[in-house]
Amino acid sequence: MKKADNSLSRFREILKATTRINEYISVHNWDDFQSNTMLQDAVLFQFSVICDAIQEVDISYLEKYDYPWYLLKTFRQLLRHDNFTIRQIAVWHTIKDNIVDLDRSVKHILTNEF
């Protein structure tokens, strides 16, 4: 598979995962999230998909766009190695504060690059 094809596929995976996260939490508030371990697991799984996919994207695409991609790579390490110490409030704030920007950035890349 060519790098462009692989990156396109990975960006689509990221977009699907951000959509799912938004769907999962659309009818929930913080109290629901913190008390619902199944919801937490579903969201963390989608973040894992995002973090794994970003590792496979050709860096030349990421360098063109102003988004803190390194945060996703760092979060990936946290998910892999420190899963029991993840603070759910931090995950909630990431969803509320950052997932829209990630979604927007990926859509922008898909429009401009592929």
N, C-alpha and C positions, 0 to 999 in steps of 0.2 A: 504494500500500500504506500502510495506517495505521501510525503509529509503533509501536503495541502489536504489530501483526502482524510488522513488521520486527524489532523487538526480540526477540520470541518466536523467530522464525526464527534470529536471530543467537545467542541463548542456546543453542538446540539445536545449532547448528554448533559452538559452544565445547564443549558436552558431548560431542559426537561426537569432537572432536579430543582431548579429555583421555582419553577411552576408548581411542582408538587409541594415544596415547602410552603409556598403561599397558599395553596389549597388546604393543606393540613391545618394551618393556623388561622385561616380566614375567619372562622367562627369562634375562635378561642381567645381568651385573655391570659394574662400572666398566671393567675390563680389556677386556671384550667391546665395550663402547660406544666406548671410545677408539680401538680398532683397527678398527672397522667403519664406514667412511665412508658406506655405504649406510644403515645404521641412524641415524647422525647426521643425514644428509640427510632421512630420513623424519620424524624427531622435529622437526627445525627447520622442515620444511614444516608440520607440524601446529601448531607454535607460531606460525607465520606466519598460519595460518587463524584461530587464537585471537585474535591481535593485530589482524588485519583486522576480525574480527567485532566485537570490543569497541568499535572506532571507530564502528560503525554502531548500537550500542545507545543508545537514548534515555537521556541523562544522568540523568534523573529516577529511573530504576530503580537506577542505580549509586549515587546519593547516599543511598539508603535503607539500604544494606547496608555493613557494616564489612568491607571488603576493600581491599587496596591496588591498586585498578584502575589507578592511574597507572603502576605497574610494568609492566603489560602494554603500556601505550601507549609507555613508554620502550623496552621490549624490541623493540617493533615498529620503532622508529627504528634500533636497533642491527642488526636483521635486514636492514633495507632498505639501510643505508648502510655498515655495517662488517662485512659477512658474513665477510670473511677474517680478522678479528681476534677473532671469537667464541671465547672459551675454552671448550672442551668440558667441562672440569671444572665450570664455572659452570652450564652447561646441565644436567649430570648432577645437581648439587645442587638446581637448580630443580625438576627432575622429582621427586627424592626428598623434598624439603622442602616444596614448594609446590603441586604439582599436585593433591594430595588436597584441600587447602583450597579451591582454585579449583573443583574438581569439586563439593565440598560446597556452596559458596556459590551456584553456578549452579543446582544442584538445589533449594536453598532458595528462590531467586528464582522458579524455574519453578513450584514448589508454591504460593508465596504470591501471585504476581502474575498468573498466567495460568490 
